[in-house]
């Protein structure tokens, strides 16, 4: 399986972005997918996760502002982020949860 992340960009504080993680080589709804982010000088941290059964979980820092969901038609897992803050600025990666399979990362920059 390969993962392709996209959807990042430059947005003003308070804006929204929708990140997409498209899987190839397998059906994405057959495994858990997670989104992580890494800001400069910081460790990569978990942002959100969706299980095979659709159970979701979020980091406290994005809870209430973000929604992770599956789009089976696109074979993707999307991360909708609203009310973005400058501290959300990071490279965002998707991951087949618990494995070494990662997407290439997409940059999110939130200006104040």
N, C-alpha and C positions, 0 to 999 in steps of 0.2 A: 504494500500500500504506500502511496505517496500523498502528501498533504500540501495544498497550495493556499496560502493565506493572502488575502487582498482586502482593500477597502479603507486603508489608512489614509491619512492626509493631514492638512493644516486646517484647524477650525478655531473659532473664537470661543472663549469661555462661555458656557451655557448652551453651546451647540451640540449637535448629535453626529454620530458616525455609526455605520453598520459594517462590521468586519465579517468576512466570509472565509470559511475554511472548506475548500472543496477537496474531496477525496477521490483518488483514482486508483484503480486496481482492486477495489473492493467496495462493498456497500457500507457507507459511513454509519448507518444505524445498527450495525452489528457489533459496535464497540463504543466504549465511553470516549468522549472527546473533551479536552480541556483547553482553555485559553490561559496563557501566561503573559506576563509583561516584564520587561527589564528596562529600567531607567539607567542613564549613565551613572556609573559608580555604585550601582546597587545590584543586589542579587535578583535573579529571576524569581518571580513570585506568582502563585496561582491567582487568577482573576475569577474564573468561573468554570464550572464543569457540568456536563450532562451525561447521565448514565445511559446504559442500553435501554432501560425502561422509561427514560425521560425524566428521571428525578434530577433536579438541578440544585446547585449550591454555588454560593458567591462569597468572595472576600468581603469583609466588612466595609472596606473602602469603596466598593462599588455597589453594594447592596441597595436596592431601591432605585438605582439609576441605570442598571444594566439588565438585559435579558438575553439569556442564551437559549437557542432553539434549533431544532432540526428542520431542514428543508429537504425532504426526501426527493422532490423533483429535481433539485440541483445536486443531490448527493453531498450536501454541505451541512455544516454547523455554523450558524451565524451568531454574532455577538452584537446586539444593539446597545449602544451606549448613549445615554442622554445626560443633559446637564453637566457636560464635560467641564473639568477643572484643569488648571495648569499642571497640577500634580498627577494628572492622568497621562501626561506626556511620557512616552516610552515606546520601545519596539514591542509589538504584540506578536506572540507565537501561538500557533495551535499545535496540539500534541495528542496523539493517540494515548490516552491516559495510562500511565504506568509503564509505558514503553519508550524506546529510544527513537520513535518515529515523530519527527517534528516538521512543521512547515517552515518556510524560509524567513518568516518575520515580515511584519508590515509596520511602518513608522506612523505613530499618532503623535501629533504636536498640537497642543492646545495653548493658544496665546491669551494673555490676560488683557 
